[in-house]
Amino acid sequence: MGNRQGDAICEVTGLILAGGLARRMGGQDKGLILFRGEAMAQRIARALRPQCHHILINANRNISEYEKFGYPVISDQLTDFQGPLAGMLTGLNTISTPWMVTAPCDGPFMASDYVKKMKRAVALNNHAIAVAACASRLQPVYAMIHQSLMTSLGAFLGGNERKIDKWYGQHDYTIVDFSDAAHMFENINTPQQLRALEQLDQSADGSLD
């Protein structure tokens, strides 16, 4: 696939994944749910904006509401809410940068060095994918992916495959340890989790207030 060490320090697009159905949240659009007074997708965009050259939001509902945040909104090219890989494929088809970093809309504590660490990892290892991990557990929706893998991902989804780990396994990828920022992987799937995370000590989460 060629040497990507130059690409690793070039422009990166941040993609916020907000295209799911959120069944455990009663079907609410999680990216629009308020966390400490701010829509979660907007909060993640605010955290990623200093780290990326461009921001995209992947959403399949309430498009006009997402557009109010001031970033381009892209919807899955595949129908029927087919999961985060569908959003990633749409992102790879849209970006004008060599690299894309992804983050879910339901993780309110974005690390301020997320993109920096991912860029460093792909530069050192010359892989087309970097995936975040915490305590040896992969966090697959936190990833950095080279645009050259668009065709591979399209073929994978075209074969009715949906498991993100399985697609990563088709390629060499770098695991990036974020055990020192475990708060980043706290995510919100239920109203109870939303209330619990809002009550965390804001000085202790190590990210946005």
C-alpha positions in Angstrom: 0.0 0.0 0.0 3.0 2.3 0.0 4.7 4.3 2.7 2.3 6.4 4.7 4.6 8.1 7.1 4.3 11.4 5.2 0.5 11.0 5.1 0.5 10.5 8.9 1.3 14.1 9.5 -0.9 15.5 6.7 -4.5 16.6 7.0 -7.0 14.4 8.9 -10.8 14.5 8.9 -12.7 13.6 12.0 -15.9 11.6 11.5 -18.5 11.6 14.3 -20.6 8.4 14.1 -24.2 9.3 14.9 -26.1 7.1 12.5 -27.4 4.4 14.8 -30.9 3.6 16.0 -30.2 3.9 19.7 -32.7 1.2 20.7 -31.6 1.1 24.3 -32.3 4.9 24.5 -35.8 4.4 23.4 -35.0 5.3 19.9 -33.8 8.8 20.8 -31.1 10.2 18.5 -28.1 9.9 20.8 -26.1 12.6 19.0 -28.8 15.1 19.9 -29.3 14.2 23.5 -28.0 16.9 25.8 -25.0 16.1 28.0 -24.3 18.9 30.5 -26.4 21.2 28.4 -24.8 20.4 25.0 -25.8 18.0 22.3 -23.4 15.0 22.4 -22.5 15.2 18.8 -21.7 18.9 19.1 -19.6 18.2 22.2 -17.5 15.6 20.4 -17.2 18.0 17.4 -15.9 20.7 19.8 -13.3 18.3 21.2 -12.2 17.0 17.8 -12.1 20.4 16.0 -8.7 21.5 17.4 -7.3 18.1 16.6 -8.5 17.7 13.0 -8.4 19.8 9.8 -12.1 18.9 8.9 -15.1 17.5 10.8 -17.9 15.4 9.3 -21.0 14.1 11.1 -22.5 10.8 10.0 -26.2 10.9 10.7 -29.3 9.1 9.3 -32.0 11.0 11.1 -32.8 14.6 12.0 -30.3 15.9 9.4 -31.4 19.5 9.7 -30.7 19.5 13.5 -27.2 18.2 13.0 -26.5 20.8 10.3 -27.1 23.5 12.9 -23.8 22.5 14.5 -22.0 24.0 11.5 -20.4 20.9 10.0 -21.2 18.8 6.9 -23.6 16.0 7.6 -23.3 12.8 5.6 -25.8 9.9 5.6 -25.1 6.2 5.0 -24.9 5.2 1.4 -26.3 1.8 2.5 -29.9 1.7 3.7 -31.4 0.2 6.9 -29.0 1.4 9.5 -26.2 -1.2 8.9 -23.9 -0.2 11.7 -20.7 1.9 12.1 -18.9 0.4 9.2 -21.5 1.8 6.9 -20.8 5.3 8.3 -17.1 4.7 7.9 -17.5 3.8 4.3 -19.5 6.9 3.6 -16.8 8.9 5.4 -14.0 7.3 3.3 -16.1 8.1 0.2 -16.4 11.7 1.2 -13.1 12.9 2.8 -10.6 15.0 0.8 -7.8 14.1 3.3 -5.6 11.0 3.3 -6.7 10.0 6.7 -9.9 9.8 8.7 -10.3 9.4 12.5 -13.6 8.2 13.9 -15.4 8.6 17.2 -18.9 7.7 18.3 -21.4 10.4 19.3 -22.2 8.7 22.7 -18.7 9.0 24.3 -18.7 12.4 26.0 -15.1 12.4 27.3 -12.8 12.8 24.2 -9.1 12.8 25.0 -7.3 16.0 23.9 -4.4 13.9 22.4 -6.6 11.3 20.7 -5.7 12.2 17.1 -2.0 13.0 18.0 -1.5 9.5 19.4 -3.3 7.8 16.5 -1.2 9.8 13.9 2.0 8.9 15.8 1.1 5.2 15.7 0.4 5.0 12.0 3.6 6.9 11.2 5.7 4.5 13.3 4.2 1.3 12.0 3.2 2.3 8.4 -0.2 0.6 8.7 -3.4 1.7 7.1 -5.4 1.4 10.3 -4.9 2.3 13.9 -7.4 1.1 16.5 -7.7 2.4 20.1 -7.5 0.0 23.0 -7.9 0.2 26.8 -6.7 -2.5 29.2 -6.0 -4.8 26.2 -9.5 -4.5 24.9 -10.1 -3.0 21.4 -12.3 0.0 21.1 -13.1 -0.5 17.4 -15.2 2.6 16.7 -12.2 4.8 17.8 -10.0 4.3 14.7 -7.8 6.0 12.2 -8.2 4.7 8.7 -6.4 5.5 5.4 -8.6 6.6 2.5 -7.0 3.9 0.3 -9.1 1.2 2.2 -12.4 2.5 0.8 -12.6 -0.2 -1.8 -11.8 -2.9 0.7 -14.5 -1.8 3.0 -17.0 -1.4 0.3 -16.4 -5.0 -0.8 -16.6 -6.3 2.7 -20.0 -4.7 3.3 -21.1 -5.8 -0.2 -20.6 -9.3 1.0 -23.1 -8.8 3.8 -20.4 -8.6 6.4 -20.9 -6.2 9.3 -18.5 -7.1 12.0 -16.0 -4.3 12.4 -13.3 -6.5 14.1 -13.5 -9.0 11.2 -12.8 -6.2 8.6 -9.9 -4.9 10.6 -8.5 -8.4 10.7 -8.2 -8.4 6.9 -5.5 -5.8 7.2 -2.4 -5.0 9.3 -3.4 -2.6 12.0 -1.8 -0.9 14.9 -3.3 -1.0 18.4 -2.9 2.3 20.3 -3.1 2.1 24.1 -5.3 4.6 25.8 -5.3 3.0 29.2 -4.3 6.4 30.6 -7.5 7.9 29.2 -10.0 5.2 30.0 -12.7 7.8 30.5 -12.8 8.3 26.8 -14.5 4.9 26.4 -17.3 5.6 28.8 -20.4 5.7 26.6 -24.1 6.3 27.0 -26.5 3.6 26.0 -29.3 4.1 28.5 -30.9 7.0 30.4 -29.4 5.7 33.6 -25.8 5.8 32.1 -26.5 9.4 30.9 -27.4 10.5 34.4 -24.5 8.7 36.0 -21.9 10.2 33.6 -23.3 13.7 34.0 -22.7 13.4 37.7 -19.0 12.5 37.4 -16.5 14.9 38.9 -15.9 17.2 36.0 -12.3 17.8 37.1 -11.5 14.1 37.1 -12.6 13.2 33.6 -9.5 14.7 32.1 -11.2 16.0 29.0 -14.0 18.5 28.2 -15.8 20.0 31.1 
